[in-house]
């Protein structure tokens, strides 16, 4: 958000985000909301995932698989989508858009660093 506000990155016109419950999703969405663009909440497919917090900017809540075609069509139409949050959200979207298997770029044992012992 700071990079966009400083002009170092292009301003997205959509944001896709989803996180685990321990990541303070309300604060994250509040910060992302400063960009004043629609937020699509991605449901993290794991136990302990955060539910979409109450926020005026959240326009859609869906699974990652359901959001991928929306992201793809939006980008193909010239839109700019910022995807952020959990590895379980970012990795499959990135892999799909790059047409590569997620496991070729992400270790299968990769877990949330905060929950590592």
C-alpha positions as CSV (number, residue, x, y, z in Angstrom):
1,X,0.0,0.0,0.0
2,X,2.8,2.4,0.9
3,X,4.5,1.6,-2.5
4,X,1.3,2.4,-4.4
5,X,0.8,5.6,-2.4
6,X,4.4,6.7,-3.1
7,X,3.9,6.0,-6.8
8,X,6.5,3.2,-6.9
9,X,3.9,0.7,-8.0
10,X,0.8,0.9,-10.3
11,X,-2.4,1.3,-8.4
12,X,-4.5,-1.9,-8.7
13,X,-8.1,-1.6,-9.5
14,X,-8.9,-4.9,-7.7
15,X,-7.3,-6.5,-4.6
16,X,-7.5,-10.2,-3.8
17,X,-6.6,-11.1,-0.3
18,X,-7.1,-14.0,2.1
19,X,-5.3,-14.9,5.3
20,X,-5.2,-17.1,8.3
21,X,-7.2,-15.9,11.4
22,X,-4.0,-15.1,13.4
23,X,-3.0,-12.4,10.8
24,X,-5.4,-9.7,12.0
25,X,-7.5,-9.6,8.9
26,X,-9.5,-6.6,10.1
27,X,-6.4,-4.5,10.2
28,X,-5.1,-5.8,6.9
29,X,-8.3,-5.0,5.1
30,X,-8.4,-1.6,6.7
31,X,-4.9,-0.8,5.4
32,X,-5.7,-2.2,1.9
33,X,-8.9,-0.2,2.0
34,X,-6.8,3.0,1.8
35,X,-6.4,2.2,-1.9
36,X,-10.2,2.6,-2.3
37,X,-10.6,-0.2,-4.8
38,X,-12.9,-3.3,-4.6
39,X,-11.5,-6.1,-2.4
40,X,-12.2,-9.7,-3.3
41,X,-11.8,-11.9,-0.2
42,X,-10.3,-15.3,-1.0
43,X,-11.3,-18.1,1.4
44,X,-8.1,-19.9,2.5
45,X,-8.7,-23.6,2.1
46,X,-7.2,-24.5,5.5
47,X,-8.3,-25.0,9.1
48,X,-7.8,-21.7,11.0
49,X,-8.5,-19.5,8.0
50,X,-10.0,-16.1,8.7
51,X,-13.5,-15.2,7.6
52,X,-13.9,-12.1,5.6
53,X,-14.0,-9.2,8.0
54,X,-16.7,-6.5,7.9
55,X,-15.5,-3.8,5.6
56,X,-17.2,-1.6,3.0
57,X,-14.4,-2.4,0.5
58,X,-15.1,-6.1,0.4
59,X,-17.3,-6.7,-2.7
60,X,-16.9,-10.5,-3.2
61,X,-16.0,-13.5,-1.1
62,X,-15.2,-16.8,-2.8
63,X,-12.8,-19.7,-3.0
64,X,-9.5,-19.3,-4.7
65,X,-10.6,-21.6,-7.5
66,X,-13.7,-19.4,-8.1
67,X,-11.7,-16.2,-8.1
68,X,-9.0,-17.4,-10.6
69,X,-11.3,-16.9,-13.7
70,X,-12.4,-13.5,-12.5
71,X,-8.8,-12.4,-11.9
72,X,-7.8,-13.8,-15.3
73,X,-10.7,-12.1,-17.2
74,X,-10.1,-8.8,-15.3
75,X,-6.4,-8.8,-16.2
76,X,-7.0,-9.8,-19.8
77,X,-9.4,-6.7,-20.1
78,X,-6.5,-4.5,-19.0
79,X,-7.2,-4.4,-15.2
80,X,-4.5,-4.5,-12.5
81,X,-5.1,-7.0,-9.7
82,X,-3.0,-7.1,-6.5
83,X,-3.0,-10.6,-5.0
84,X,-1.7,-10.7,-1.4
85,X,-2.0,-12.5,1.9
86,X,-1.6,-16.2,2.6
87,X,0.7,-18.5,0.6
88,X,-2.4,-20.7,0.2
89,X,-4.0,-17.8,-1.8
90,X,-1.1,-16.3,-3.6
91,X,0.7,-19.5,-4.7
92,X,-2.2,-21.2,-6.7
93,X,-3.2,-17.9,-8.3
94,X,0.4,-17.2,-9.3
95,X,0.9,-20.7,-10.6
96,X,-2.2,-20.5,-12.7
97,X,-1.4,-17.2,-14.2
98,X,2.1,-18.3,-15.0
99,X,0.8,-21.7,-16.3
100,X,3.2,-23.7,-14.0
101,X,2.5,-26.2,-11.3
102,X,2.6,-24.6,-7.9
103,X,4.9,-27.3,-6.6
104,X,7.5,-26.4,-9.2
105,X,8.0,-23.1,-7.4
106,X,6.8,-23.7,-3.9
107,X,8.1,-26.4,-1.6
108,X,5.2,-28.8,-0.7
109,X,6.1,-28.5,3.0
110,X,5.9,-24.7,3.0
111,X,3.8,-23.6,6.0
112,X,2.9,-20.3,7.6
113,X,6.2,-19.1,9.3
114,X,4.3,-18.0,12.4
115,X,3.0,-21.5,13.1
116,X,6.4,-23.2,12.7
117,X,7.7,-24.8,15.9
